[in-house]
Amino acid sequence: MVWDNLFYIYIIFYSLSLGADLINKLLDNFEDSLPRKRIYCKAAKNIKKFRFTKEDLENLLKSHSLQEIANKHEKLFGVKITKQTVASWRNKWGLISNKYLG
């Protein structure tokens, strides 16, 4: 066998996502490491993604499809959601939508 012309290239990418709380705990535990590069993270716990109220959603479901409601949410609040999110909140609140609109 001739192995001179064969090249094997293995490129492996790993990704690890740690929460802000864990990063902050690590920074607290290792107080002496890299003092100039210590940046604490803000936890995004209290960010509410879906901002329509139950009454607003009930009114919108009468005349708009789920996708139109999702697009309207992005225009009003600047937060992009999917029609599955709208459907999830519709089901959670026990609302009924127009069957022809979705």
Stockholm file with secondary structure:
# STOCKHOLM 1.0

chainA/1-102         MVWDNLFYIYIIFYSLSLGADLINKLLDNFEDSLPRKRIYCKAAKNIKKFRFTKEDLENLLKSHSLQEIANKHEKLFGVKITKQTVASWRNKWGLISNKYLG
#=GR chainA/1-102 SS CCCTTCCCCCCCCCCCCCCHHHHHHHHHHCTTSCGGGCCCCCCCTTCCSCCCCHHHHHHHHHHSCHHHHHHHHHHHHSCCCCHHHHHHHHHHTTCCCCTTTC
#=GC SS_cons         CCCTTCCCCCCCCCCCCCCHHHHHHHHHHCTTSCGGGCCCCCCCTTCCSCCCCHHHHHHHHHHSCHHHHHHHHHHHHSCCCCHHHHHHHHHHTTCCCCTTTC
//
